[in-house]
Amino acid sequence: MENRELKEYLAEFADNAPMSIIIANPKKRKVYIPEECFMIKDENIGKPVLCIQIAEERDMDEEERKAAEEDEKGE
């Protein structure tokens, strides 16, 4: 993903809209619960970096598994 794509996507929402983060491994049917999100800005990196600290993992529920399976069929 490029910075431009993220900006275009975020521009579709109000500035004060809450944001959700879903971290998943569809092939393993796992979802990871974010604990903390932060950004890194460093002159040595030279690109935007979003870091997400994971609190725990859980198995996908039935609805999430079905969505993952449907997505795999579309590939």
C-alpha distances in whole Angstrom, upper triangle without the diagonal:
4,7,8,6,7,11,11,11,13,16,17,18,21,21,23,22,21,18,18,16,16,16,17,18,19,21,23,23,22,21,21,22,20,23,22,18,18,16,17,18,19,20,20,16,15,12,11,12,12,15,17,20,21,25,26,25,26,27,25,27,29,26,23,25,25,22,21,23,23,19,20,23,20,19
4,5,5,7,9,10,11,13,14,16,18,21,20,23,22,22,19,19,18,19,19,20,21,23,24,26,27,26,24,24,25,22,25,23,19,18,16,16,16,18,18,18,15,13,10,9,11,13,16,18,22,23,27,28,28,29,30,28,31,32,30,27,28,29,25,24,27,26,22,24,26,24,22
4,5,5,6,9,10,11,12,15,16,18,17,20,19,20,17,18,17,19,19,21,23,24,27,28,28,27,25,24,24,22,24,21,18,16,14,14,14,16,17,17,14,12,9,7,10,11,15,17,21,23,27,28,28,30,31,29,32,33,31,28,30,31,27,26,29,28,25,26,29,26,25
4,6,5,6,9,10,11,13,15,18,17,20,19,20,18,20,19,21,22,24,25,26,28,30,30,29,27,27,27,25,27,24,21,20,17,18,17,19,20,21,18,15,12,11,14,15,19,21,24,26,30,31,31,32,33,31,33,34,32,29,31,31,27,27,30,28,25,27,29,26,25
4,5,5,6,9,10,11,14,17,17,20,18,19,16,17,17,18,19,21,22,23,25,28,27,26,24,24,25,23,25,23,20,20,17,19,19,21,22,23,19,17,14,13,15,15,18,20,23,25,28,29,28,30,30,28,30,31,28,25,27,28,24,23,26,25,21,24,25,22,22
4,5,5,6,8,10,12,14,14,16,15,16,13,14,14,16,17,19,21,22,25,26,26,25,22,22,22,20,22,20,16,16,14,16,17,20,21,22,18,17,13,11,12,12,15,17,20,22,25,26,26,27,28,26,28,29,27,24,26,27,23,23,26,25,22,24,26,24,23
4,5,5,6,9,10,12,12,15,14,16,14,16,16,18,20,22,25,26,28,30,29,28,25,25,24,22,24,22,18,17,15,17,17,20,21,22,19,17,14,12,14,14,17,19,23,25,27,29,29,30,31,29,31,32,29,27,30,30,26,26,29,28,25,27,30,27,26
4,6,5,7,10,12,13,16,15,17,15,17,17,19,21,23,25,26,29,31,30,29,26,26,26,24,26,24,21,21,19,21,21,24,24,26,23,20,17,15,17,17,20,22,25,27,29,31,30,31,32,30,31,32,29,27,29,29,25,26,28,27,24,26,28,25,25
4,5,6,8,11,12,15,13,14,12,14,14,16,18,20,22,23,26,28,26,26,23,23,23,21,24,22,19,19,18,21,21,24,26,27,23,22,18,16,17,16,19,20,23,24,27,28,27,28,29,26,27,28,25,23,26,26,22,22,25,24,21,24,26,23,23
4,5,6,8,8,11,10,11,10,12,13,16,18,21,23,24,27,29,27,26,23,23,22,20,22,20,17,17,16,19,19,23,24,26,23,21,18,15,16,15,18,18,22,23,25,27,27,28,29,26,28,29,26,24,27,27,23,24,27,26,23,26,28,26,26
4,5,7,8,11,11,13,13,15,17,19,22,24,27,28,31,32,31,30,27,26,26,23,25,23,20,20,19,21,21,25,26,28,25,23,20,17,19,18,21,22,25,27,29,31,31,32,32,30,31,32,29,27,30,30,26,27,30,28,26,29,31,28,28
4,7,9,12,10,13,12,15,17,19,22,24,27,27,30,32,30,29,26,26,25,24,26,24,21,22,21,24,25,28,29,31,28,26,23,20,21,20,23,23,26,27,29,31,30,31,31,28,29,30,26,25,28,28,24,25,28,26,24,27,29,26,27
4,6,8,6,9,10,12,15,18,21,23,26,27,30,31,29,28,25,25,23,22,24,22,20,20,20,23,24,27,29,31,28,27,23,20,21,19,22,22,25,26,27,29,29,29,30,27,28,29,26,24,28,28,24,26,29,27,25,28,30,28,29
4,5,5,9,11,14,17,20,23,26,29,29,33,34,32,30,27,27,25,23,24,22,20,20,20,24,24,28,30,32,29,28,25,21,22,20,23,23,26,27,28,30,30,31,32,30,30,32,28,27,31,31,27,29,32,30,29,32,34,31,32
4,6,9,10,14,16,20,23,26,29,30,34,34,32,31,27,26,24,22,22,20,18,18,18,21,21,25,27,29,27,25,22,19,20,18,21,21,24,26,27,29,30,31,33,31,31,33,30,28,32,32,29,30,34,32,30,33,35,33,34
4,6,9,13,16,19,22,25,29,30,34,34,32,30,26,25,23,20,21,19,17,18,18,22,22,26,29,31,28,27,24,21,21,19,21,21,23,24,25,28,29,29,31,29,30,32,29,27,31,32,29,30,33,32,31,34,36,34,35
4,6,10,13,16,19,22,26,27,30,31,29,27,23,22,20,18,20,18,16,18,18,22,23,27,30,31,29,28,25,21,21,18,20,19,22,23,24,25,26,27,28,26,26,28,25,24,28,28,25,26,30,29,27,30,32,31,31
4,7,10,13,17,20,23,24,28,28,26,24,20,19,17,15,16,15,14,15,17,21,22,26,29,30,28,27,24,20,20,17,18,16,19,19,20,22,23,23,25,23,23,26,23,22,25,26,23,25,28,27,26,29,31,30,31
4,7,10,13,16,20,21,25,25,23,21,17,16,14,12,14,13,11,13,15,18,20,24,27,28,25,25,21,18,17,14,15,13,16,17,18,19,20,21,22,21,21,24,21,19,23,24,21,22,25,25,23,26,28,27,27
4,7,10,13,17,18,21,21,19,17,13,13,11,10,12,12,11,14,16,19,22,25,28,29,25,26,22,19,17,14,14,12,14,14,15,16,17,17,19,17,18,20,18,16,19,20,18,18,22,22,20,23,26,24,25
4,6,10,13,15,18,18,17,14,11,10,9,7,10,11,9,12,14,17,20,23,26,27,23,24,20,17,15,11,11,9,11,11,13,14,14,15,17,15,17,19,17,15,18,19,17,17,20,21,19,21,24,23,23
4,6,10,11,15,15,13,11,8,7,8,8,12,13,12,15,17,20,23,25,28,28,25,25,22,19,17,13,13,10,12,11,13,13,12,12,13,12,14,16,14,11,14,16,14,13,17,18,16,18,21,20,20
4,7,10,13,12,11,9,6,5,7,7,11,12,12,15,16,19,22,24,27,27,23,24,21,18,16,13,12,9,10,9,11,11,9,11,12,11,14,17,16,12,14,16,14,13,17,18,16,17,20,20,20
4,6,9,9,8,6,4,6,9,10,14,16,15,18,20,22,25,27,30,29,26,27,23,21,19,16,15,12,13,11,13,12,9,10,10,9,12,14,14,10,11,14,12,10,13,15,13,14,18,18,17
4,6,6,6,5,6,8,12,14,17,19,18,21,22,24,27,29,31,30,26,28,25,23,20,18,17,15,15,13,15,13,10,10,10,9,13,15,15,11,11,14,12,9,12,14,12,12,16,17,16
4,5,5,6,8,11,14,16,20,22,21,24,25,27,30,32,34,33,29,30,27,25,23,21,20,18,19,16,18,16,13,12,10,8,11,12,12,9,8,10,9,6,8,11,9,9,12,14,13
4,5,8,11,13,17,19,22,24,24,26,27,29,32,33,36,34,30,32,29,27,25,23,22,20,21,18,20,18,14,13,11,11,14,14,15,12,9,12,12,8,9,12,11,9,12,14,13
4,5,9,11,15,18,21,23,23,26,27,29,32,33,36,34,31,33,30,28,25,23,22,19,19,16,18,15,11,11,9,9,12,14,15,12,10,13,13,10,11,15,14,12,16,18,17
4,7,10,13,16,20,22,22,25,27,29,32,34,37,36,32,34,30,28,26,23,22,19,19,16,17,14,10,9,6,5,9,10,11,8,6,10,10,8,10,13,12,12,15,17,17
4,7,10,13,16,19,19,22,24,26,30,32,35,33,30,32,29,26,23,21,19,16,16,12,13,10,7,6,5,5,9,12,13,9,9,13,13,10,13,16,15,15,18,20,19
4,7,10,13,15,16,19,22,24,27,30,33,32,28,30,27,24,21,18,17,13,13,10,11,9,6,5,6,6,9,12,12,9,10,14,13,11,15,17,16,16,20,21,21
4,6,9,12,13,16,19,21,25,27,30,29,26,28,25,22,19,16,14,10,10,6,7,6,4,6,9,9,12,16,16,13,14,17,16,15,18,20,19,20,23,24,23
4,6,9,11,15,18,20,24,26,30,29,26,28,25,22,19,16,13,10,9,6,6,5,6,8,11,11,14,17,17,14,16,19,18,17,21,23,21,22,26,26,26
4,6,7,11,14,17,20,23,26,26,23,25,22,19,16,12,10,6,6,5,6,8,9,12,14,15,17,20,20,17,19,22,20,20,23,25,23,24,28,28,27
4,7,10,14,16,20,23,26,26,24,26,23,20,17,13,11,7,6,5,5,8,11,14,17,18,20,23,23,20,23,26,24,23,27,28,27,28,31,31,31
4,7,10,13,17,19,23,23,21,23,20,17,14,11,8,6,5,7,8,12,14,17,20,21,23,26,25,23,25,28,26,25,29,30,28,29,33,32,32
4,7,10,14,17,20,21,18,19,17,13,11,7,6,5,6,9,11,14,16,19,22,22,24,27,26,23,25,28,25,24,28,29,27,28,32,31,30
4,7,10,13,17,17,15,16,14,11,9,6,5,7,8,12,14,17,19,22,25,25,27,30,29,26,28,31,28,27,31,32,29,31,34,33,32
4,7,10,13,14,12,13,11,8,6,5,6,9,11,15,17,20,22,25,27,27,30,32,31,28,30,32,29,28,32,32,29,31,34,33,32
4,6,10,11,9,10,9,7,5,7,7,11,13,17,19,22,24,27,30,30,32,35,34,30,33,35,32,31,34,35,32,33,36,35,33
4,7,9,7,8,8,7,7,9,11,15,17,20,23,26,28,31,33,33,36,38,37,34,36,38,35,33,37,37,34,35,38,37,35
4,5,5,7,8,9,9,12,13,17,19,22,25,28,30,33,35,35,38,41,40,36,38,40,37,35,39,39,36,37,40,39,37
4,6,6,9,11,12,15,17,20,22,26,29,32,33,36,38,38,41,44,42,39,41,43,40,38,41,41,38,39,42,40,38
4,6,9,11,12,15,16,20,22,25,28,31,32,35,37,37,41,43,42,38,40,42,39,37,40,41,37,37,41,39,37
4,6,8,8,12,13,17,19,22,26,28,29,32,34,34,37,40,38,35,36,38,35,33,36,37,33,34,37,35,33
4,7,9,13,15,19,21,24,28,30,31,34,36,35,38,40,39,35,37,39,35,34,37,37,33,34,37,35,33
4,6,10,13,16,19,22,26,28,28,31,33,32,35,37,35,32,33,35,32,30,33,33,30,31,34,32,30
4,7,10,13,17,19,23,25,26,28,30,29,32,34,32,29,31,33,29,28,31,31,28,29,32,30,29
4,6,10,13,16,19,22,22,25,27,27,30,32,31,27,29,31,28,26,30,30,27,28,31,30,28
4,7,10,13,16,18,19,22,24,24,26,29,28,24,26,28,25,24,28,28,25,27,30,28,27
4,7,10,13,15,17,20,22,22,25,28,27,24,26,28,25,24,28,28,26,27,30,29,28
4,6,9,12,13,16,19,19,22,25,24,21,23,25,23,22,25,27,24,25,29,28,27
4,7,9,12,15,18,19,22,25,25,22,23,26,25,23,27,28,26,27,31,30,29
4,6,8,11,14,16,18,22,22,19,20,24,22,21,24,26,24,25,29,29,28
4,7,10,14,16,18,22,22,19,21,24,23,22,25,27,26,27,30,31,30
4,7,11,13,15,19,20,17,18,22,21,20,23,25,24,25,28,29,29
4,7,9,12,16,17,14,15,18,18,17,19,22,21,21,25,26,25
4,6,9,12,14,12,12,16,16,15,17,20,20,20,23,25,25
4,6,9,11,9,9,13,14,12,14,17,17,18,20,22,22
4,7,8,6,6,9,10,9,11,14,14,15,18,19,20
4,6,5,6,9,10,11,12,14,15,17,19,20,22
4,5,5,6,9,10,11,12,14,15,17,19,20
4,5,5,6,9,10,11,12,14,16,17,19
4,5,5,6,9,10,11,12,14,16,17
4,5,5,6,9,10,11,12,14,16
4,5,5,6,9,10,11,13,15
4,5,5,6,9,10,11,13
4,5,5,6,9,10,11
4,5,5,6,9,10
4,5,5,6,9
4,5,5,7
4,5,5
4,6
4
